[in-house]
């Protein structure tokens, strides 16, 4: 027999054996593996494939039929599940579920929303308070510069700034934006 035809016969025998194993044992082995793996059906399928490959290697040269090896297959699946649990205990999983990730995104949306909320709240302030906050916080005026610009004493700028900030905080608190 030539090498190519021997490989063909061996390949056909393998395929028949694997089909017989899957036909007779796949459903109960898959349920058993999934139960051992706490419902991880994907890993259970992997264990079933590994057990089938081991069965083929172990029994391919024998005249053992695929039906009589069920107890052996259950033992192999059980041992593979134990190995899987041990490996997970030693080494944590390499990947994490995307659902578990809460990554901050650095985009301008948060800044735009915050700016809009503050501008709306500023619109609700009394005109003197809005004017003081606009000069001191948005234009960066010092107390002396704001006092000169408005023609009021520096002490008045300080007190208006204080009360304007309190009023702004109260408006933002009422909207649920800041805590008291």
HELIX and SHEET records of a PDB file:
HELIX    1   1 UNK A    3  UNK A   36  1                                  34    
HELIX    2   2 UNK A   41  UNK A   59  1                                  19    
HELIX    3   3 UNK A   70  UNK A   90  1                                  21    
HELIX    4   4 UNK A   98  UNK A  100  5                                   3    
HELIX    5   5 UNK A  109  UNK A  123  1                                  15    
HELIX    6   6 UNK A  127  UNK A  133  1                                   7    
HELIX    7   7 UNK A  134  UNK A  138  3                                   5    
HELIX    8   8 UNK A  143  UNK A  150  1                                   8    
HELIX    9   9 UNK A  154  UNK A  174  1                                  21    
END                                                                             
